[in-house]
Amino acid sequence: MNSERKIYSVAEVNRKARMVLESGIGEVWVEGELSRVTLHSSGHWYFTLKDAQASVSCAMFRNDNAKVPFKPKDGMKVQMLARPSLYEVSGRYQLIASAMEEAGKGSLQEQFEKLKKKLADEGLFDASRKKPLPVLPRKIGVVTSPTGAAIRDIINVLTRRFPNIGILLVPAKVQGVGAENGIAKAIDYLNSRGDIDVMIVGRGGGSIEDLWCFNEEIVARAIARSEVPVISAVGHEIDFTISDFVADVRAPTPSAAAELAIREKTDFETELALYRRRLGQNLKTMESNLRLRLNRAAHSYVFREPQNLLLRHRQNIQGLEAQMGSLLRFGVQQAQQRVDEIGMLLKHRTESRLAMDRQRTEKLAAQLRMLNPLAVLGRGYSLTYKADGRVVRRAHDLAAGERLTTRLAEGKVISTVEEIE
Amino acid sequence: MAEKKSADFEKSLERLEQLVGEMESGQLTLEEMIKHFEEGSGLVKSCTKKLNEVEQKIEKLVKKDGELSTEPFGIKEQPE
C-alpha cells in the first residue's frame, strides 16, 4: 500500500490545485460588493468580494489596478474580470482581478455613450461654442504628466516651430484614481492666470482604461467652462474621448496639438516679409506711374519750358503789382490834386471875390467921391454960400455989399460982393 | 489682457491685408498711397517686434508648502 502511495508535499498539492483552478475556470466577470479593502503600500490591492450568499478573497496587483479609474471602497458594488487562483503559501483560494468597473454604471463603453449623449444634448459639443485659437499665443499652457512622452513631444515640436515660445506645464496625473480631479483643477488654474493664450490637455496612447479620466464629466465640464481655448490631445489618432468632443480643437496626438497651438515662426516672418514687399511694390508702381504721367505732361506744350512759364507768371505778377501800385499812386495823386484844386478854387474864389469887392468899393468910392460936392473943390472949383448958408447958384440972387463965404478945397474965404453983372 | 495682446497681432495682420488690398486696387491717390504705406510699414515693424517679444521660458508649476510657484522645466533631465 505504502509503495503505491504517491506522497505530495503541501506546496506540491497547493501548486497542483492552483493549476487545476486556473486552467479549469480561466478569466470570468464576477460581480459583488467590496469589503475589507486594503490598499497596500506595495501598490497592490487586497479585498474581499461578497454577495448575499458568499464571499471570496481577492487581490489586484499594481500594474492592473493602475488602470482602475476610481478608488475602491468598502461597500462599493463592482464588476471585475478575474481568474480564480490559489495562494500557495496558505492554500487560500482567491480571485486575481485584472480589471474593475463600478457595477450599475454599465460598461465603460456604455458610460461613454451615456455621457456623450448627455453633454451633446446640453450643446457642449456645438460648433458655435468652439473658440478660435490665437494666431500668436504669448504663453501656452500644457496639462499632462511631467514624465510622459506627451510633454516631451509637445515641447520638442513647440520649440522647433517657435524657438522663443513660452510654455507652462501644469503637472497632472493622467491615469488612475482621481486623475480627472487633478486635470480639471489644472485647467481652471491656467484660466485663473491671465497670461495663457491657449492650452493643450492630454496624454500619450494607452488602453481605454488608461485614457478613462478624459472621459470623465468633471474634465469635460472644466474644458467647457475654460475661457482659454483648449486643444485636446489624448492617445492616438483612433482614440476619441469626451474631452476631444468638448475641446475647441481635437488633435490626434500630442505632437499634432503642438503644431496646432502655434504656427512656425518662419511662417510669420515670411508673411510679414511678403507684406513689406507688397507695400513697397505698390508704392513703387504708383511712383513710376506718376513719373510716367509727369514726364508725359512735362513734354506737353504747356510745360515744355517751365522756366519761361514761371518767368511769365512772375512777370505777370510783377506787372500786376506795378499796375496795382500805380493805380494806388494814381488814386492818391488824383485825390491830392483834387484837394489842391479845390483849395486853389477856394483861394481863387476868395481872392477874386475880394478883388471884386475891392473894385466895387473903389468904384463906389469914386462915385461917392464924384457925388461929394467937396470933391469937386479939389479940381479947383469952389462953393460959395450966402450968409444964410444957402449955396449961391445965380448972380441975380445976390446984392452988392452982401457978405459971402467961399469954400475952397482947403480952407474958406470971406468976401463982399462989389457989383453984379 | 492676454487676449487683447494676442488679438492685437491678429488684427494687425488683418489690417495689413486690407491695406495691401486697397493699394492693389489702384483706387488710391498718391497721398492715400503714402499713408497706407506708412501705416503698413509701421504694422510690419510692430508685428516683427511682437514675434521676438515672446519670452522663451519653459516652466513647470510646483506646489511648495501649499504655495503655487513655477520653476524651469527641462525635458532632457526627465526620465524616459
Interface residues (C-beta under 8 A of the other chain):
Chain A: P134 V135 L136 P137 R138 K139 P146 T147 I151 R152 I155 N156 T159 F162 P163 N164 I165 G166 I167 L168 L169 V170 P171 A186 Y189 G194 D195 I196 D197 K265 F268 E269 E271 L272 Y275 R276 R278 L279 G280 N282 L283 M286 L290
Chain B: M1 A2 E3 K5 S6 A7 F9 E10 L13 L16 E17 L19 V20 M23 E24 L28 L30 M33 I34 H36 F37 G40 S41 L43 V44 C47 T48 K50 L51 N52 V54 E55 Q56 K57 I58 E59 K60 L61 L68 T70 F73 I75 Q78 P79
